């Protein structure tokens, strides 16, 4: 296993639309292992292949509660597709590719997602709440979208202005936070 470098905004590779995986071979299995290790080390609760510079439709997620600890709910999903969605939920989100910024994003509250596992099993996941949000956030990455692209122009401009200032002055140490970093 190997830690991968997580690309950060405004790296142009984050805007690439990822390709479907045609063969579930050793490369995909290795990529999933590396992505899971990278996600846990970050730490975050989700990571898309786009974020580590691989333009393939692969995501990993682990939305667990504190008592459970990481590992048991790890999902490795290949070619995920949202088959159904309903309702609306607004949660504060962070992103490993958009450091030191969080914002409220409105998404579907319930989704039905179909995907493949690296072991070539076809699966369907009914998700709601944080898991539904995290899955939609990761699917956006595969389509070259960041959560800041879903914000109003005003909020996005504020983020960009703040980032330019930080680039000149050096980044502050990030504060302890409970917002999910996806
Ligand atoms: Zn993200």
Boltz pocket constraint, residues with backbone or C-beta under 6 A from the ligand:
constraints:
  - pocket:
      binder: B
      contacts: [[A, 46], [A, 94], [A, 95], [A, 96], [A, 97], [A, 137], [A, 141], [A, 182]]
      max_distance: 6.0
